[in-house]
Each structure stands twice: as structure tokens, then as C-alpha cells.
């Protein structure tokens, strides 16, 4: 039994890239589907497919064999939720090279889109 589905999902993707796997299998949850859609849209993964109670995530690599994600880390956890206003998000975004993934009132967005829409939300993870 997994207590935090999102943390497990992020950890499996990170470990898959470190092991140079072509795909990883994660537990199906409605919570991770919008995050997967955003990862596909941003080009971090090739795609995914849902099979019964599992989701198969196809990892993406460059032509040189390096992964499309250098580092991915979870920010909000079950016991500690981190929320960001637009002004805080501007500061976070200005000093970091990657993208923050947020859940907002408009859905799951990356930090660039959230700043364009001028909305904040819960910061789920950080991707470089």
C-alpha cells in the first residue's frame, strides 16, 4: 500500500531514468493522469498507456542517450503541502532553470503557464 501516490510516481520515474529503462510501471490513480498529460505536453516523457490498475510510462531519451529529465524532485508531500502565490512563484521561477509543476484552479500547470495566467497553487514537483 502506497500512502502518497504522487511521491511514488515521481520516484519511479526518477529511478527509471537513472537505470536507463525504456518504460516504468506506476500505480493508476486519477491524480497522476493530468501530471502525465503535462509531462507529455512539455516533452519530458514520450507517452503513457493505462492497463487495468497500472500506468505504463514511456521514458524519453535524447539522441546521445541522455535522459530528457536531468532531475525531478517532489515538493509537496502528504504531511507538508507547499502553496505558492504568484509573487512567490515569480521569485522561484527567476532563480531556477527548470519548471515547477503546480495544481491550480485551472488544472495542473507548469510554472510558465501559471505565471502567464497570473495564478498560484500547490507546488507538486520541480523538474530540471
DABELRA-V379683 format. One line per field, one symbol per residue. ss: DSSP state (@ for helix, = for strand, . for the rest). phi: phi as a letter, one per 30 degrees, with the letter a starting at -180 (. if undefined). burial: I if it has 24 or more other ideal C-beta (glycine too) atoms within 12 Angstrom, else O. A space follows every 10 residues. Layout:
BEGIN
ss: ???
phi: ???
burial: ???
END
This chain:
BEGIN
ss: ....@@@@@@ @@@@@@@@.. ..=====..@ @@@@@@@@@@ @@..====== =..======. =.....=... .===...... ..==.@@@@@ @@@@....== ====..==== @@@@@@@... =======.
phi: .cdbdddddd dddeddddch ddabcbddad dcddddeddd ddidbdlabc bhcbbccddc bdddjdddcd abbdcdbedb cccbdddddd ddddcbdccc cbcbdcjdbd dddddddhbc ldddabbc
burial: OOOOIIIIII OIIIOIIOOO OOIIIIIOOO IIIIIIOIIO OIOIIOOIOO OOOOIIIIII OOOOOOIIIO OIIIIIOOOO OIOIOOOOIO OIIOOOOIII IIIIOOOIII IOIIIOOOOI IIIIIIIO
END
